[in-house]
């Protein structure tokens, strides 16, 4: 049995950055992943990373995470900006939030917006909010870079290792072919955290597990470079390659377990998204559905993340409930959690997102709470 100061469970964006920041602090770290790094939901992300969010704390997390990507994995980042199409009244609140967070933006009038996105039908009450410093992350390239960074810091990475049990009292993680003892452990397995902690008798994580879905389209002609979000119908889209478009709309398919996630988008989602696109695209005949995929996400009863100490377990920590926005929240939250573990002083994010707020909560949320949009 090996002993590590800190064991991270989960090799997605959150797990990799948690291991990275812990190793930078001088911890001896092991990271355990059931597949390969990025093989879970992180690797299926559309890669959109914007500061146009509705919670001030999320905007700050997103800004910090963008800077972390630029510093740690520059090659995976493309600065393309982000365009939100929203009612004029809403733009007043959006501007106030961005001003408060010192985020650069430009407001496009209805006429300017229509000129920017000539391929789309724009309502006469809509304007555009453009944030030029926003990015997209190449998640496939990101994990190659993170593997190299972790190796350089001496992190021991266990890929394709299944965890059979977590003994919180003995501080031991049982693997199929080995055992790891630890001083501290961080559960960064996303929607899979719930099953591991429940079967180990540690805690019933108060999350709702659901499938996120995205479709890919081949487009005749040029594809708009800037990712777009339409507030009215929650449709988002971004260019993927030279002539492809990734499209989603936050449609949440509730699951009993992550293993129940369908391998492909469901018909209801395809039909709903197709109708929304038909309503907005001027030439829908130029868009041909070519495929799609799914990923598993988790949401808490109040829609905010879970970050901090697992209730009643001073050596176990968790990052969960990122609601499909792990790419934006994850790096900064990972940094804050390691700061908390190493110093014992909780940053503002740890205080705001503490799991202790759900100590007396039983069961799971009934619905996914969407905190990424005004509507």
N, C-alpha and C positions, 0 to 999 in steps of 0.2 A: 504494500500500500504506500503510495506516494503522499507526501504532505505539501500543500501549497498554502501560501498566505491568503490568496484570494482566488476563488474559482468562479468563473462566469459561465452561466448556462445559456447557450444560444449564440449562434454565429451570424446574426443579422447585423444591421446597422448599429442598433443599440448595444448588442453584445460586443461587437468588434471595437467600438469606440470606448466602451467601459473598460475593456481589457487594455486598450491603448493608453488611456489616461491613468489607469492604475499602475501600469508598468512604468510610465513616465514619472510617477510619484515614488518609484522604488519598490513597489510590491513585487513579490514573486508570484506570477499569474499563470493560471491554466484556463483555457477556454474550451468548452465541450460543445460540440455541434453534432446533431443526429445525422446530418447530411454533409455537404461541403459548405464552406462559408458563402453566405448569400443564397443558399438553395431554398430558403423559406420565402415568406411574404416580401421581405426587403428586396429580394432579387426580382420580384415581379412588379415593383413599383413603376409608375409611369415616369418618375424622375423629376416631376415638377416641384420646384422649391420657391415659394413666394412669401413675401412679407405681408401680403394683403389678407390678413386674418382679422377676427373680430374681438379677440381677447388681447389686451395690452401685453400681458405676460407671454402670450404666444408669439406676438410680433417680436418681442425682444429675444425669445428663444430662437426664432427663425433667423434673425439677424446674426446672432452668435453662431448658429450652426453653419450658416453660409460662410462665415469667416473661418470656421474650423475646416470645412471642406477645402477652402482655398489654401489653407496652410498645410494640411495633412495629405490631401489627395488632389492637388491642383489639376492634374491631367484629366480628371473625371468631370470637371466643371466646365460648363459653357454659359457665358453671360448672354442671355437672350431677352431678358425682361419678361414682363407678365402683364396681360391686359384683362381687366375685369369690365364686363359690360353690365351696367346696372342702372336703375332708375335715378333720375336726377336727385330726388330727395335723399336717397341712400348715399349718394356720393358726398354729401355734406358731412355725414357721420364718418365715412371712410377717410376723408381728408383730415378730420380732427384726430383720428387715431394715428394716422401716418405722421402728422405733424408732431404729435406727442412722442412718437418713437424716433423722430429725426430720420424718417425714410424719404428719400427723393421720389417724387412722382410728378406726373403731368396729367391734367384733366383734358380730355378730348371732348369738344362740343358734339352735339348730335351730328352735325354736318361733317366734322372732322372724323368722327368715328365711322360714319358711313363710307367715307373716302378710304379709310384704313382697311376696312374689311368689306370690300365691294362684293365679295362672294356670299355675304350673309344679309338676311333681312334684319334691319334695325328698327325698333319701335321709335315713334316720334318723341317719347319721354325718356329715352335712354341716352346715357353718355358713357364715355370710356375713362377708366382710371388706369394709367400706365405707370408701372414701376420699373425703370430701366435697369436697375442693378440686380434684379432677380435672376435666378439661374435654373438650368436643368442639370441633373446629375446623371451621368452614364453609370447606372448601377452595375452593369456587367463588368466594366473596367474598374469600378470602385473597389470591388472585393479583391482583385488581383493586387491592387496597390496596398490595401489594408493588410493583406497576408504578408506582404513584404515588410511593411512597417512593424507589424507584430513580431515577425521573426527577428528583425533588427533590435527589438527591445527585449528579446529573450522570452517572449510569451510561448508557453507550450500549448500548441493547438491540437486538440483531439477531434479530428473529423471522422464521420461515419461511426461514432460511438453512441450507442443508446444508453440512456440512464434508466436503470431498473427501479431505483428507490433513492429517496433522500432521507437520511436519518439526522433530523435537526438536533436532537439531543446529543448525539455522539459527534456531530459535525462531520459526517461522512456522506459522500455521494457514491452510490454503488453503480458501477458500469457493468456492461455485459462481460467484459474481460479484465476488469481492474477495479480498484477502489481508490478514491481520492479523499483524504482528510483535508480540512481547511480551517483557517481562522475566521474567514468571512466568505460568504457566497452571495452572488448577485444573480437573481432569476431574471434573465433578459430574453426569454423564449417567446415573448408575445402571447398569442392566444393559447399556446401550449403550457404556459405557466400554471393555469388553473388546474389542468388534469394532474400535473406532477405534484403540486402541493396538496391536492385533495387526496390522491391515492396514497400519499406519504403521511396523511393524517396531520398535516401542518396547519392549513388554513384553506377555507373555501374562498378563493379570490372572487370578489363581487363584480365580475365582468360578464357581459353578453358577448358571445362569440358569433361572428358573422362573416360572410364571404363578400369581398369586394370584387368587382368585375370590370373588365375593360375590353373594348373591341378595337380591332385594327381595320383600317380601310385603305385601299389603294385609290389614289386620286389622279384624275386626268388633269395635267397642268401643274403649275407651281403650288406648293403648300406654304401657307403663312408661317413665317419663322417663329413668331412670338406665341407662346401658349396663351390660350383664351379661356376665360370662365364666364358663363352667362348666368347671372344671378337669378333670372326669372325661372329657369328650368333646371338649374344646378348642373348643366352640362359643361364639362371641361374637355379641352382638346389640345394636342401638341403634335408638332411634326416629328416623325420618326423615320429617319432615312430621307432619301430625296423625294419620294412620291407617296409616302405613307402617312397616315394620321392615326394617332391613338385617341380614343374617345371613351369617356365614362360619365357617370352622373350621380355617384354616391348611392346607387341602389343597393340596399343592404339585405342580404338573404340570411336570415337567422339560422344558426346551426346549434345542434346539441353538443357537438364536439368538433374540433378542427379536422378530425379525420373524415367528417361527413361532407367536407367541402367538395362540390362538384368540380371535375377537372376542366370543364368548359363553361362559359356563360350560359345561363338558363334562358329558355325561350321568352319568358315574361320580361326579362331585362332587355333582350335583343329587340323585342317588339316595342317596348316603351321608349328605348333610346332611339330607335329608328323613327318613331313618330315625332319625337322632339327635334331630330335633325331635319326631317321632312318639313317641319314647320318653320325652320330657320334658314336652310340652305337655298340659295337661288337656283342652283343647278344640281339637285340631288342625284340626277342620272350620272354625274361624273364621279360618284363615290361608290365603290364596290366593296362590300364586306369580304374580308379575306381571312378573318380568324379572331381570336381573342383568348383571354386567359383569366384565371381567378387567383385570389390570394386571401388568406385568412386574417381578419382584424379583430380587435376587441375594444369594447366601450364600457365605461363605468356608469353608475347611476346618475352622476351629475355631469357626465361628458368630459370631465377633466382627467388627466393622467393619474396613475398611481406611481409614486416615486418615494422610496424611503424604506424604513425598517418594516419587515413583516411583523404584524402585531404579536407580541408575546415571544418574539425570537430575536434577541439582540445581535445575533451573528448572521441573520438572513436579511437580504435586501431585495427589492423588486423594482423593476420598471415595466409598466404594463398600461393598458388602456389608452394607447396613443391614437386610437380611432382612425387609423389609416394615414396619420400624419407623422409617422416615425421619422421619415426622411427630413422633416423640418424641425421637429422637436428633439429627436433622438440624440444627436451629438452633444448639444448643450446640456441636456438633462443627464447624460452619462458623465460629463465633466463635473456637474454639480454633485451627483451622487458620490463620486470618488472623493471630492472635496469633503463631503460630509463624513464618509467612512474614515478618511485619514486624519481629520481634525476634530470630529465630534461636533462641529458647529454647522448648523443647518442653514444653507442659503435660502433665500426667499422662495425659490421654486420648491424646495423640499418641504418647507412649511406649508405652502399652498396645496401641494399635491400629496400630503402624507396619507398613507394607507390607514392610519389610525382613525380617520374620519368615518370609516366604514366598519369599525370594530363590532358594532351591534347590528349590522345589516345582514339579513338572512336571504338566501336565494340569489337571484340574478336580476338585472334590470329587464324591464318588459320591452323597452324600445331603445334603439340607438339614438342617442342625443347628439344632434349635429351642432357643433359650436364653431364651424368654419365659415358660416355665411349669415347674413342678416335675415334671410327669408327662410 
